[in-house]
């Protein structure tokens, strides 16, 4: 059960039985934390390692849903990425999936649309994925999740961390696919195009539990091929140029 407390112009969301996270949320809103390392700080995303009262956390702000018009409009009726992550990943952990980095709380500033949001996560100390055996472990996790309809959404090796005892999943909303198999096949295509996977000549499909390519597979394949057409690539390139000039698209 997720509890919601109002503080200043923000709503702090945290697990009902873990009330101490409310105070952490207030400290983040009041900027009472030390920024140890900034991993990303762009117009679309902010990710940093922070410290509060001697303990390390990961603080993330998914800013793209506040600036990209189509995503911003969706926040009128949707919870937003940060709150979805807190709710979904906490549910997955409660279901016994321990490979996720734990989300502790979410902070959302919203009037009609989301204006600002943050999620505070467990800081997983470890190393990046480097070896074929590491990718094997990732594929075991992927098979486990996909069999119960859970997908990552951005399935690449950089979104996993090898800690002392296990590999942890990061940067995912922990969503489930209710119908068909589109999101899970898309996960697989993303993984096949991962730089480390390509470098190691790793055969993703050989390690994947599902061998039969169904209707969903061919729909996803077709969409991905369309996105690689020259005129589509030109549109993408133009959008990037306009974003650099300050356009919110």
C-alpha positions as CSV (number, residue, x, y, z in Angstrom):
1,X,0.0,0.0,0.0
2,X,1.4,3.4,-1.1
3,X,0.8,6.4,1.2
4,X,0.6,10.0,-0.1
5,X,1.6,13.0,2.1
6,X,1.5,16.6,1.0
7,X,4.5,18.8,1.6
8,X,4.7,22.3,0.3
9,X,3.7,22.1,-3.4
10,X,4.7,18.4,-3.6
11,X,3.2,15.0,-3.0
12,X,5.5,12.4,-1.3
13,X,4.6,8.8,-2.0
14,X,6.1,5.9,0.0
15,X,5.1,2.5,1.3
16,X,2.6,2.9,4.1
17,X,4.5,0.9,6.7
18,X,7.8,2.7,6.0
19,X,6.9,6.2,7.3
20,X,10.6,7.2,7.8
21,X,10.7,7.8,4.0
22,X,8.4,10.7,4.4
23,X,11.2,12.6,6.2
24,X,13.6,11.7,3.4
25,X,11.2,13.1,0.9
26,X,11.1,16.4,2.7
27,X,14.9,16.6,2.8
28,X,15.0,16.1,-1.0
29,X,12.4,18.8,-1.6
30,X,14.3,21.1,0.7
31,X,17.6,20.2,-1.0
32,X,19.1,18.9,2.2
33,X,21.3,16.3,0.6
34,X,24.9,16.0,-0.7
35,X,25.3,15.4,-4.4
36,X,28.2,12.8,-4.7
37,X,28.2,12.1,-8.4
38,X,26.0,13.1,-11.3
39,X,25.6,10.3,-13.9
40,X,23.3,12.3,-16.2
41,X,21.9,15.8,-16.3
42,X,20.3,16.6,-19.6
43,X,17.1,18.4,-20.6
44,X,15.3,15.0,-20.4
45,X,16.9,13.2,-17.5
46,X,18.7,13.7,-14.2
47,X,20.4,10.8,-12.4
48,X,22.8,11.3,-9.4
49,X,24.2,9.5,-6.4
50,X,23.4,11.5,-3.3
51,X,24.0,11.2,0.4
52,X,21.5,11.9,3.2
53,X,22.7,11.5,6.8
54,X,25.6,9.3,5.8
55,X,23.6,6.9,3.6
56,X,23.9,6.8,-0.2
57,X,20.9,6.7,-2.6
58,X,20.2,7.2,-6.3
59,X,18.0,10.2,-7.2
60,X,16.4,10.3,-10.6
61,X,14.2,12.9,-12.2
62,X,12.5,11.8,-15.5
63,X,12.2,15.3,-17.0
64,X,11.1,14.3,-20.5
65,X,7.4,13.9,-19.4
66,X,7.5,17.6,-18.4
67,X,8.8,19.0,-21.6
68,X,7.8,16.7,-24.5
69,X,4.2,17.8,-25.4
70,X,2.7,14.3,-26.1
71,X,4.2,12.9,-22.9
72,X,3.2,15.9,-20.9
73,X,-0.4,15.7,-22.0
74,X,-0.5,12.0,-20.9
75,X,0.3,13.0,-17.3
76,X,-3.1,14.6,-17.1
77,X,-4.6,11.1,-16.6
78,X,-1.4,9.0,-15.9
79,X,0.6,8.7,-12.8
80,X,3.9,9.4,-14.4
81,X,7.1,7.4,-14.7
82,X,8.4,8.0,-11.1
83,X,5.2,6.9,-9.3
84,X,4.6,4.0,-11.7
85,X,8.1,2.8,-10.9
86,X,7.5,3.0,-7.2
87,X,4.2,1.1,-7.4
88,X,5.1,-1.5,-10.0
89,X,8.6,-2.4,-8.8
90,X,7.4,-2.6,-5.2
91,X,4.7,-5.0,-6.4
92,X,7.2,-7.1,-8.3
93,X,9.5,-7.3,-5.2
94,X,6.5,-8.3,-3.1
95,X,5.8,-11.1,-5.6
96,X,9.3,-12.5,-4.9
97,X,11.4,-10.9,-7.7
98,X,14.4,-9.8,-5.7
99,X,16.6,-8.7,-8.7
100,X,15.2,-5.2,-8.8
101,X,17.0,-2.2,-7.2
102,X,14.5,-1.1,-4.5
103,X,12.6,2.2,-5.0
104,X,12.0,4.0,-1.7
105,X,9.9,7.0,-2.5
106,X,8.5,9.3,-5.2
107,X,8.0,13.0,-5.2
108,X,5.6,14.6,-7.6
109,X,4.6,18.2,-8.2
110,X,1.5,18.3,-10.3
111,X,-1.3,20.7,-11.1
112,X,-3.0,19.8,-14.3
113,X,0.1,18.1,-15.6
114,X,3.2,16.9,-13.9
115,X,5.6,19.8,-13.4
116,X,8.4,18.0,-11.6
117,X,9.0,14.4,-10.3
118,X,11.7,12.4,-8.5
119,X,12.3,8.9,-7.4
120,X,14.7,7.8,-4.7
121,X,16.2,4.4,-5.3
122,X,18.6,2.0,-3.6
123,X,22.2,2.7,-4.4
124,X,23.5,-0.6,-5.8
125,X,27.3,-0.7,-5.5
126,X,28.9,-2.9,-8.2
127,X,30.3,-3.1,-11.6
128,X,29.0,-2.9,-15.2
129,X,28.2,-6.0,-17.2
130,X,31.3,-7.1,-19.0
131,X,31.4,-10.8,-19.8
132,X,29.4,-13.5,-21.6
133,X,28.7,-15.2,-18.3
134,X,27.2,-11.9,-17.1
135,X,24.9,-11.7,-20.1
136,X,23.9,-15.4,-19.5
137,X,22.8,-14.3,-16.0
138,X,20.8,-11.4,-17.5
139,X,19.1,-13.7,-19.9
140,X,18.1,-16.0,-17.1
141,X,16.5,-13.0,-15.4
142,X,14.8,-12.0,-18.6
143,X,13.4,-15.4,-19.2
144,X,12.1,-15.5,-15.6
145,X,10.3,-12.1,-16.0
146,X,9.0,-12.6,-19.5
147,X,7.4,-15.9,-18.6
148,X,5.2,-14.0,-16.1
149,X,4.5,-11.2,-18.6
150,X,6.9,-8.6,-17.1
151,X,9.0,-6.6,-19.4
152,X,11.9,-4.1,-19.0
153,X,11.2,-1.5,-21.6
154,X,14.8,-0.7,-22.3
155,X,16.5,-4.0,-22.1
156,X,20.3,-3.5,-22.6
157,X,23.3,-4.5,-20.5
158,X,23.8,-1.0,-19.2
159,X,20.6,-1.3,-17.2
160,X,22.0,-4.1,-15.1
161,X,24.6,-3.9,-12.3
162,X,26.7,-6.7,-11.1
163,X,26.9,-6.5,-7.3
164,X,28.8,-8.8,-4.9
165,X,26.1,-11.5,-4.8
166,X,23.8,-11.0,-7.8
167,X,22.9,-8.9,-10.8
168,X,20.4,-6.1,-10.2
169,X,17.9,-4.6,-12.6
170,X,17.8,-0.8,-12.8
171,X,16.0,1.9,-14.9
172,X,12.7,0.1,-15.4
173,X,9.1,0.6,-14.5
174,X,8.5,-3.1,-13.9
175,X,5.4,-3.2,-16.1
176,X,3.3,-6.2,-17.0
177,X,2.0,-6.9,-20.5
178,X,-1.7,-7.9,-20.4
179,X,-2.2,-8.9,-24.0
180,X,-0.1,-10.3,-26.8
181,X,3.7,-10.2,-26.6
182,X,4.7,-6.9,-28.2
183,X,6.7,-5.4,-25.3
184,X,8.6,-8.6,-24.6
185,X,9.6,-9.1,-28.2
186,X,10.7,-5.5,-28.3
187,X,12.9,-6.1,-25.2
188,X,14.6,-8.9,-27.2
189,X,15.2,-6.8,-30.2
190,X,16.8,-4.1,-28.0
191,X,19.0,-6.6,-26.4
192,X,20.1,-8.0,-29.7
193,X,21.3,-4.5,-30.7
194,X,23.2,-3.9,-27.4
195,X,26.8,-2.9,-28.0
196,X,28.3,-5.4,-25.6
197,X,26.1,-8.2,-27.0
198,X,27.3,-7.3,-30.5
199,X,30.9,-7.1,-29.4
200,X,30.7,-10.5,-27.8
201,X,28.8,-12.0,-30.7
202,X,26.3,-13.2,-28.1
203,X,23.3,-15.2,-29.5
204,X,20.4,-13.7,-27.6
205,X,17.7,-15.8,-29.2
206,X,19.6,-19.1,-28.4
207,X,19.3,-18.2,-24.7
208,X,15.7,-17.1,-24.9
209,X,13.1,-19.5,-23.7
210,X,10.5,-18.7,-26.3
211,X,11.4,-20.2,-29.7
212,X,8.2,-19.8,-31.7
213,X,7.9,-16.5,-33.5
214,X,4.2,-15.5,-33.3
215,X,2.1,-12.6,-34.7
216,X,3.5,-10.1,-32.1
217,X,7.1,-10.9,-33.2
218,X,6.4,-10.0,-36.8
219,X,4.5,-6.8,-35.9
220,X,7.4,-5.6,-33.8
221,X,9.9,-6.6,-36.5
222,X,7.9,-4.6,-39.1
223,X,7.7,-1.5,-36.9
224,X,11.4,-1.6,-36.2
225,X,12.2,-1.9,-39.9
226,X,9.9,1.0,-40.7
227,X,11.7,3.1,-38.1
228,X,15.0,2.5,-40.0
229,X,13.7,3.8,-43.3
230,X,15.7,6.7,-44.6
231,X,12.9,9.3,-44.5
232,X,12.1,8.2,-40.9
233,X,15.8,8.6,-40.0
234,X,15.8,12.1,-41.5
235,X,12.7,13.1,-39.4
236,X,14.5,11.8,-36.3
237,X,17.6,13.7,-37.2
238,X,15.6,16.9,-37.7
239,X,13.9,16.5,-34.4
240,X,17.3,16.2,-32.7
241,X,18.4,19.4,-34.4
242,X,15.3,21.3,-33.3
243,X,15.6,20.0,-29.7
244,X,19.2,21.4,-29.6
245,X,17.7,24.8,-30.6
246,X,15.2,24.6,-27.7
247,X,12.1,23.1,-29.4
248,X,10.0,21.0,-27.0
249,X,9.4,18.0,-29.3
